[in-house]
Amino acid sequence: MSLDENEHRTQFLRYTSYVAGYLGLFFAGYNMTFVQDDYTASVVLLLFSIFSFFTIHLISRIQIRFIPWLLRTFALLLSTLILYVHFSAAAYLGFIFTFTIPGILYFLTGRVWGGWSNLVFLVIASFGFGEYYWIYADFPRKDGLFINYWFVYIIIWLLTAHYERLVFTQLHRFKDEAIIDSLTGVFNRKALQEKYNLLMKLHNTVFILLLDIDYFKKVNDTYGHQAGDEALVQFVQLLESDLSYDQKLFRLGGEEFCILMGEEPQQVVEFAEAIRKKVETHVMHCDGNQLSITTSIGIAESNVSGEQGLIKALSQADVCLYQAKESGRNKVLSCFL
């Protein structure tokens, strides 16, 4: 799953969690008020609502590498809840809700997971029609209900799969080429303003970390440019292993990188210091050579949205980065503490 595809699916997860959470609360309250003979369904809906709101809370805190598993977990649990409605609300045509499953699975998990899980859920949902046969025992064309259900579900499945393939093929082809760094696979400078504005909408304050690999020219001169490129890739991998969804990493050019964060000031400084120590102690294996690098980090904060807010914050972070290098390198300096 590419970086920008991951972002789109996570945004869809955020919106779906809000909708599922509030709908779950509504139907749980409705069942407890008007359908008082079945409190089990109300409890199940209430528990899933809590899980949905917890998912929203988790999105901004979970590390990026765990996002795909969060997407799959939510999609499978929501689809299972829909199957529960399908089996437990037969008299109220609960099977209608199962037509939302193809979209949920494809848009949250992608083509491979979406395709196989759709097949599994379709087979399981088919067993629910045994209950329909019992309820509608005198229905003149009971077999027609089953055949029509399969036909409509498969049509929705195929249309959703085609839309999923079309949208993300175009997304990869055009947008990734424009905003993704070809060497490291992270966002480039072109994406910085867009992601800055997005984070500013989610947080009152955005922190900008400018990172520069110390004496990187010596790495290229000593070990060659191939080793230098591999060092950049491994440097990015080190950073990404500690990033959450709301923490964005960019390569601004050469050996200079940027991280956008929306945390508390002290947490930002502690995070930067943890990165510095991790890079310092890590041994890289590049083009058959073992080498160690360090990084200097300058931090600035901004509570002003738009282009001018970003330019000012970058300038302040650059001043701190320069001071960190002038004072001996392998240091973290901030403009606000």
C-alpha positions as CSV (number, residue, x, y, z in Angstrom):
1,M,0.0,0.0,0.0
2,S,1.6,3.3,-1.1
3,L,2.0,6.3,1.2
4,D,-0.7,8.4,-0.4
5,E,-3.1,5.4,-0.8
6,N,-2.6,4.8,2.9
7,E,-3.7,8.4,3.6
8,H,-6.8,8.2,1.4
9,R,-7.9,4.9,3.1
10,T,-7.2,6.3,6.5
11,Q,-9.4,9.4,5.8
12,F,-12.1,7.1,4.6
13,L,-11.7,5.1,7.9
14,R,-12.0,8.3,9.9
15,Y,-15.3,9.3,8.2
16,T,-16.7,5.8,8.3
17,S,-15.9,5.5,12.0
18,Y,-17.9,8.7,12.7
19,V,-20.9,7.5,10.7
20,A,-20.8,4.0,12.2
21,G,-20.3,5.3,15.7
22,Y,-23.3,7.7,15.6
23,L,-25.5,5.2,13.7
24,G,-24.7,2.6,16.3
25,L,-25.7,4.8,19.1
26,F,-28.9,5.8,17.3
27,F,-30.0,2.2,16.6
28,A,-28.9,1.0,20.0
29,G,-31.2,3.6,21.6
30,Y,-34.0,2.8,19.2
31,N,-33.8,-0.9,20.0
32,M,-33.8,-0.3,23.7
33,T,-36.7,2.1,23.5
34,F,-39.0,0.5,20.9
35,V,-37.8,-3.1,20.4
36,Q,-37.5,-4.1,24.0
37,D,-37.5,-7.9,23.4
38,D,-33.9,-8.0,22.2
39,Y,-31.3,-6.1,24.3
40,T,-28.5,-8.2,22.9
41,A,-28.5,-6.3,19.6
42,S,-28.5,-3.0,21.5
43,V,-25.4,-4.0,23.5
44,V,-23.6,-5.2,20.3
45,L,-24.4,-1.9,18.6
46,L,-23.3,0.1,21.6
47,L,-20.0,-1.8,21.9
48,F,-19.3,-1.2,18.2
49,S,-20.0,2.5,18.6
50,I,-17.5,2.7,21.4
51,F,-15.0,0.8,19.2
52,S,-15.7,3.3,16.3
53,F,-15.0,6.3,18.4
54,F,-11.9,4.7,19.9
55,T,-10.7,4.0,16.3
56,I,-10.9,7.8,15.6
57,H,-8.8,8.4,18.7
58,L,-6.3,5.7,17.6
59,I,-5.8,7.0,14.0
60,S,-3.8,10.0,15.0
61,R,-1.6,8.0,17.5
62,I,-0.9,4.6,16.0
63,Q,2.4,4.2,14.1
64,I,2.1,4.3,10.3
65,R,3.2,0.6,9.9
66,F,0.2,-0.5,11.9
67,I,-2.4,1.6,9.9
68,P,-3.1,-1.2,7.3
69,W,-4.0,-3.6,10.2
70,L,-6.2,-1.1,11.8
71,L,-8.0,-0.6,8.4
72,R,-8.5,-4.4,8.0
73,T,-9.6,-4.9,11.6
74,F,-12.3,-2.2,11.4
75,A,-13.5,-3.4,8.0
76,L,-13.8,-7.0,9.1
77,L,-15.6,-6.1,12.4
78,L,-18.0,-3.7,10.7
79,S,-18.8,-6.3,8.0
80,T,-19.3,-8.9,10.8
81,L,-21.7,-6.5,12.5
82,I,-23.6,-6.2,9.3
83,L,-23.8,-10.0,9.0
84,Y,-25.1,-10.1,12.6
85,V,-27.9,-7.7,11.5
86,H,-28.5,-9.8,8.5
87,F,-29.0,-13.0,10.6
88,S,-30.8,-11.4,13.6
89,A,-33.2,-9.1,11.7
90,A,-34.5,-11.4,9.0
91,A,-38.1,-10.3,9.5
92,Y,-37.1,-6.7,8.8
93,L,-35.2,-7.5,5.6
94,G,-31.8,-7.2,7.4
95,F,-30.0,-8.6,4.3
96,I,-30.3,-5.2,2.6
97,F,-27.5,-3.9,4.9
98,T,-25.1,-6.5,3.4
99,F,-25.0,-4.7,0.1
100,T,-22.7,-2.1,1.8
101,I,-20.1,-4.8,2.6
102,P,-18.3,-4.7,-0.9
103,G,-17.6,-1.0,-0.6
104,I,-16.5,-1.2,3.0
105,L,-14.0,-4.0,2.4
106,Y,-12.6,-2.6,-0.9
107,F,-12.3,1.0,0.2
108,L,-10.7,0.2,3.5
109,T,-8.5,-2.8,2.7
110,G,-7.7,-2.7,-1.0
111,R,-8.2,-5.1,-3.9
112,V,-6.5,-8.2,-2.5
113,W,-8.0,-8.2,1.0
114,G,-11.3,-6.8,-0.4
115,G,-11.7,-9.5,-3.0
116,W,-11.0,-12.5,-0.8
117,S,-13.0,-11.2,2.2
118,N,-15.9,-10.3,0.0
119,L,-16.1,-13.9,-1.2
120,V,-16.0,-15.2,2.4
121,F,-18.7,-12.8,3.6
122,L,-20.9,-13.6,0.6
123,V,-20.7,-17.3,1.4
124,I,-21.5,-16.7,5.1
125,A,-24.4,-14.3,4.2
126,S,-25.9,-16.9,2.0
127,F,-26.5,-19.2,4.9
128,G,-28.7,-16.5,6.4
129,F,-31.3,-17.2,3.9
130,G,-32.3,-20.4,5.7
131,E,-34.0,-18.1,8.2
132,Y,-35.8,-16.2,5.4
133,Y,-37.1,-19.5,4.0
134,W,-38.7,-20.2,7.4
135,I,-40.1,-16.7,7.9
136,Y,-41.5,-16.5,4.4
137,A,-42.6,-20.2,4.2
138,D,-45.6,-19.4,1.9
139,F,-43.6,-17.1,-0.3
140,P,-44.3,-18.2,-3.9
141,R,-40.8,-17.9,-5.2
142,K,-38.4,-18.4,-2.3
143,D,-35.6,-19.5,-4.6
144,G,-35.9,-16.2,-6.5
145,L,-35.1,-14.2,-3.4
146,F,-31.9,-16.1,-2.9
147,I,-30.9,-15.8,-6.6
148,N,-31.7,-12.1,-6.8
149,Y,-29.7,-11.5,-3.7
150,W,-26.6,-13.2,-5.2
151,F,-27.1,-11.4,-8.5
152,V,-27.3,-7.9,-6.9
153,Y,-24.5,-8.6,-4.4
154,I,-22.1,-9.7,-7.2
155,I,-23.0,-6.7,-9.4
156,I,-22.2,-4.3,-6.5
157,W,-19.0,-6.3,-5.8
158,L,-17.8,-6.1,-9.5
159,L,-18.7,-2.4,-9.8
160,T,-16.9,-1.6,-6.5
161,A,-13.8,-3.6,-7.5
162,H,-13.7,-1.8,-10.8
163,Y,-14.0,1.6,-9.2
164,E,-11.4,0.8,-6.6
165,R,-8.9,-0.3,-9.3
166,L,-9.7,2.7,-11.5
167,V,-9.4,5.3,-8.7
168,F,-6.2,4.1,-7.2
169,T,-4.5,3.3,-10.5
170,Q,-5.0,6.9,-11.5
171,L,-3.9,8.1,-8.0
172,H,-0.7,6.1,-8.2
173,R,0.0,7.2,-11.8
174,F,-0.5,10.9,-11.4
175,K,-0.3,12.0,-7.8
176,D,2.4,9.8,-6.5
177,E,4.7,10.9,-9.3
178,A,4.1,14.5,-8.4
179,I,4.5,14.5,-4.6
180,I,6.4,11.3,-3.7
181,D,10.3,11.3,-3.6
182,S,11.4,8.6,-6.0
183,L,14.4,7.5,-4.0
184,T,13.0,7.3,-0.4
185,G,9.3,6.9,-1.1
186,V,8.3,9.7,1.3
187,F,6.6,13.0,0.5
188,N,8.6,15.6,-1.3
189,R,8.6,19.4,-1.0
190,K,5.6,19.8,-3.3
191,A,3.4,18.0,-0.8
192,L,4.5,20.1,2.2
193,Q,2.0,22.9,1.9
194,E,-1.0,20.6,1.4
195,K,-0.1,18.4,4.4
196,Y,0.7,21.5,6.5
197,N,-2.8,22.9,5.8
198,L,-4.4,19.5,6.6
199,L,-2.6,19.2,10.0
200,M,-3.4,22.8,10.8
201,K,-7.1,22.0,10.5
202,L,-6.7,19.0,12.9
203,H,-4.5,20.8,15.4
204,N,-4.3,24.4,16.7
205,T,-0.5,24.3,16.5
206,V,1.8,22.5,14.0
207,F,5.5,21.8,14.8
208,I,8.1,21.6,12.1
209,L,11.3,19.5,12.5
210,L,14.1,20.1,10.1
211,L,16.6,17.3,10.0
212,D,20.0,17.3,8.2
213,I,22.4,14.4,8.1
214,D,25.7,15.6,9.5
215,Y,28.7,15.5,7.2
216,F,26.8,13.6,4.5
217,K,29.1,14.7,1.8
218,K,31.8,12.7,3.5
219,V,29.6,9.6,3.1
220,N,29.4,10.1,-0.6
221,D,33.1,10.9,-1.0
222,T,34.2,8.0,1.2
223,Y,31.8,5.2,0.2
224,G,30.3,6.4,-3.1
225,H,27.0,7.7,-4.2
226,Q,25.3,4.3,-4.2
227,A,26.1,3.9,-0.5
228,G,24.9,7.4,0.1
229,D,21.6,6.7,-1.6
230,E,21.2,3.5,0.5
231,A,22.0,5.5,3.7
232,L,19.2,8.0,2.8
233,V,16.7,5.1,2.4
234,Q,17.8,3.5,5.7
235,F,17.6,6.9,7.4
236,V,14.0,7.3,6.3
237,Q,13.2,3.8,7.4
238,L,14.5,4.7,10.9
239,L,12.4,7.8,11.1
240,E,9.2,6.1,9.7
241,S,9.4,3.3,12.3
242,D,8.5,5.8,15.0
243,L,6.0,8.0,13.1
244,S,2.2,8.0,13.7
245,Y,-0.4,8.8,11.1
246,D,-0.5,12.5,12.0
247,Q,3.2,12.9,11.8
248,K,4.3,13.5,8.2
249,L,7.8,13.0,6.8
250,F,9.2,14.9,3.8
251,R,12.4,14.9,1.9
252,L,13.2,18.5,1.0
253,G,16.2,17.8,-1.0
254,G,19.6,16.1,-0.7
255,E,20.1,15.0,2.9
256,E,17.5,17.5,4.4
257,F,14.2,16.2,5.7
258,C,11.2,17.6,7.5
259,I,8.6,16.2,9.9
260,L,5.3,17.9,10.6
261,M,3.7,17.1,14.0
262,G,0.7,18.2,16.0
263,E,1.7,17.2,19.5
264,E,2.5,19.1,22.7
265,P,5.8,21.1,22.8
266,Q,7.6,18.9,25.3
267,Q,6.5,15.7,23.4
268,V,7.9,17.1,20.2
269,V,11.3,17.8,21.8
270,E,11.4,14.4,23.4
271,F,10.4,12.8,20.1
272,A,13.2,14.7,18.3
273,E,15.7,13.7,20.9
274,A,14.7,10.1,20.6
275,I,15.2,10.2,16.9
276,R,18.6,11.8,17.3
277,K,19.7,9.0,19.7
278,K,18.3,6.3,17.5
279,V,20.2,7.5,14.4
280,E,23.4,8.0,16.4
281,T,23.4,4.4,17.7
282,H,22.2,2.7,14.5
283,V,24.8,0.9,12.3
284,M,23.9,1.1,8.6
285,H,24.9,-1.5,6.0
286,C,25.3,0.3,2.7
287,D,26.7,-1.1,-0.5
288,G,28.8,-3.6,1.4
289,N,30.0,-1.1,4.0
290,Q,29.1,-0.5,7.6
291,L,28.7,3.2,8.6
292,S,27.2,5.3,11.2
293,I,25.7,8.8,10.8
294,T,24.3,11.5,13.1
295,T,21.6,14.1,12.5
296,S,21.0,17.7,13.6
297,I,17.4,18.8,14.2
298,G,15.9,22.3,14.4
299,I,12.3,22.7,15.6
300,A,9.8,25.5,15.2
301,E,6.1,25.9,15.9
302,S,3.3,27.6,13.9
303,N,-0.3,28.5,14.6
304,V,-0.8,30.3,11.3
305,S,-2.3,28.5,8.4
306,G,-1.6,29.1,4.8
307,E,1.6,29.6,2.8
308,Q,3.0,32.5,4.9
309,G,2.6,30.4,8.1
310,L,4.6,27.6,6.6
311,I,7.3,29.8,5.2
312,K,7.8,31.6,8.5
313,A,7.9,28.3,10.5
314,L,10.4,26.8,8.0
315,S,12.6,29.8,8.3
316,Q,12.6,29.6,12.1
317,A,13.3,25.9,12.1
318,D,16.2,26.5,9.6
319,V,17.7,29.0,12.0
320,C,17.6,26.4,14.8
321,L,19.1,23.8,12.6
322,Y,21.9,26.1,11.7
323,Q,22.6,26.8,15.3
324,A,22.6,23.1,16.1
325,K,25.2,22.5,13.4
326,E,27.3,25.5,14.5
327,S,27.3,24.3,18.1
328,G,28.8,20.9,17.2
329,R,26.1,18.9,15.3
330,N,24.3,15.8,16.5
331,K,22.0,18.1,18.5
332,V,18.3,19.2,18.8
333,L,17.5,22.9,19.2
334,S,14.0,24.4,19.3
335,C,12.8,28.0,18.9
336,F,10.1,27.8,21.6
337,L,11.7,26.2,24.7
